[in-house]
Amino acid sequence: GFLASGIKRAYGLKDFNSIIPGHGGVMDRLDCQFLMALYTWVHYNAFIRMGTISVPKMLYIYNLLSESEQAEFLDRVTKLNIKP
């Protein structure tokens, strides 16, 4: 793995451990897994997970709209005819 190899080069080590002989130890086997877990987490949160919205967030976004956009928003919301 990238991280383990860099650390080994910096300290002049051949292996971190001998649990898996010839494979550089457990750290060599796991550091790329940690990197992929981070990538997967970022990808999931950026592109897949549905964002949640609260009433304060909605009011904040509503206040960012122009007056004509606010009027259109209110018109569309009243036409939804949602029953509690």
N, C-alpha and C positions, 0 to 999 in steps of 0.2 A: 504494500500500500504506500501511498504518497507520504503521509505524515510519518509513519513508522520509519520509512527509508530515510527521510530527512533527519530524523532524530538519531538514527543509528549512524549515519555519516558524520553528524556533528560530534558524536561522542566516540566514534571509532569502534562501535560494537558490531559483531557479526549477527547475533540473534538476541532478541529480548528474552526468549524463554526456550526451553527444550521440550515443551509439552507436545508440540507437533514438529518432530525433527525434520529439518530440511525446508521448512516453510517459514522460518523467521519468527516463530512464536505466535501467540494468540493476537497480539497487537497488530501484527502484519495482516492477519486474516480479518480483523474487525474494523480497521480504520476506514476502509472504503465503504463498509456497510454504514458507518456513521455518516459519511459524506452523502451517500445515497438516501439515507433517512432524512437528512436535512433537505436535500433537493426535493424529495417526495412531499415533505411537509409544506415547503414553500409553494410548490406547484398546486397542491390541493387547496391551500388557503387563498391562492391568487386566482385560480381558474375554475375550481370545481365547487367548493363549498358555497352554499347559498348564504348571502349576507342577511343579517337580521336588521330590522329597522324598528325603532321605538318611536313613541309619540314625540319626545323632544327632538330626535333626529329629523322626523318629518316636518316639524315646525321650523327647525333651522333651515332645512332645504327649501321649504315654502317661502321663507323670508328672503332667500337668495333670488327668487324668481322676479321677473319684471311684473308690473301691474297687469299687463295683458295676459301674461302666462298664469298669474294667480287667478284671474277671472276665468280663464279656460279650465284651470284645474278644478276650481269650485264648481263650475258648470258640469264637468265630467263626473265629479264625485257625487253630485246630487242626482245625476241620471243613473247611477249604479243601482239605486233602489234596494239597498241592503237592509234586511230585517235583522234586528238583534236577537 
